[in-house]
Amino acid sequence: MENLIDRVETALNTVRPYLQTDGGNVKVIEITDDYTVKLELMGACGSCPMSSMTFKAGLEEAILKAVPEIRKVEALNLTPAF
């Protein structure tokens, strides 16, 4: 599982600079036994109305592309889009 976390972090590092530019970040909370990655959006990302788009188009895509074993990506604190 440790190797998976490292690979997920590497994938997230490709997106992090964009999040940090807007005052946000992302943290891996856990990878479950069924290969679901649970993320927490931090800083500005936690309250941004665009966070669901950022999550789908950026974070989820980066992880699924880089770590094909991962079956699902969830954000624990997504702000619903208006």
C-alpha positions as CSV (number, residue, x, y, z in Angstrom):
1,M,0.0,0.0,0.0
2,E,2.9,2.3,0.7
3,N,4.0,2.2,-2.9
4,L,0.5,3.2,-4.0
5,I,0.5,6.2,-1.7
6,D,3.8,7.3,-3.1
7,R,2.5,7.0,-6.6
8,V,-0.7,8.8,-5.8
9,E,1.3,11.6,-4.1
10,T,3.5,11.9,-7.3
11,A,0.4,12.2,-9.4
12,L,-1.0,14.9,-7.1
13,N,2.3,16.8,-7.2
14,T,1.6,17.4,-10.9
15,V,-1.6,19.3,-10.0
16,R,-0.5,20.9,-6.6
17,P,1.2,24.0,-8.0
18,Y,-2.1,25.1,-9.6
19,L,-4.0,24.5,-6.3
20,Q,-1.3,26.4,-4.4
21,T,-1.5,29.4,-6.7
22,D,-5.1,29.8,-5.6
23,G,-4.3,29.2,-1.9
24,G,-5.3,25.6,-1.8
25,N,-3.9,22.1,-1.5
26,V,-4.9,18.4,-1.3
27,K,-4.1,15.7,1.3
28,V,-4.4,11.9,0.9
29,I,-6.4,10.7,3.9
30,E,-6.3,7.0,3.0
31,I,-6.3,4.3,0.3
32,T,-8.9,1.7,1.2
33,D,-8.6,-2.1,0.6
34,D,-10.9,-1.7,-2.4
35,Y,-8.4,0.8,-4.0
36,T,-10.5,4.0,-3.3
37,V,-8.4,7.1,-2.7
38,K,-9.9,9.4,-0.1
39,L,-8.7,13.0,-0.4
40,E,-9.2,16.2,1.7
41,L,-9.3,19.5,-0.1
42,M,-7.4,22.1,1.9
43,G,-7.2,25.8,2.2
44,A,-9.2,27.7,-0.5
45,C,-10.0,24.4,-2.2
46,G,-12.2,23.3,0.7
47,S,-14.6,26.2,0.2
48,C,-14.3,27.0,-3.5
49,P,-17.4,26.6,-5.6
50,M,-15.2,25.3,-8.5
51,S,-13.7,22.6,-6.3
52,S,-15.9,19.9,-7.9
53,M,-14.5,20.7,-11.3
54,T,-11.0,20.9,-10.0
55,F,-11.5,17.5,-8.4
56,K,-12.9,15.8,-11.5
57,A,-10.8,17.4,-14.2
58,G,-7.5,17.7,-12.2
59,L,-7.1,15.5,-9.2
60,E,-9.2,12.4,-10.1
61,E,-7.9,12.4,-13.7
62,A,-4.2,12.7,-12.6
63,I,-4.6,9.9,-10.1
64,L,-6.5,7.5,-12.3
65,K,-4.1,8.1,-15.2
66,A,-0.9,7.6,-13.2
67,V,-2.1,4.8,-10.9
68,P,-4.3,2.4,-12.9
69,E,-4.9,0.1,-9.9
70,I,-7.0,2.9,-8.2
71,R,-10.7,2.2,-8.9
72,K,-12.2,5.3,-7.4
73,V,-11.3,8.8,-6.0
74,E,-13.4,10.6,-3.4
75,A,-13.0,14.0,-1.9
76,L,-14.3,14.0,1.7
77,N,-15.2,17.7,1.7
78,L,-16.2,18.8,-1.8
79,T,-18.2,22.0,-2.0
80,P,-21.3,21.5,-4.1
81,A,-21.3,23.5,-7.3
82,F,-24.0,26.2,-7.5
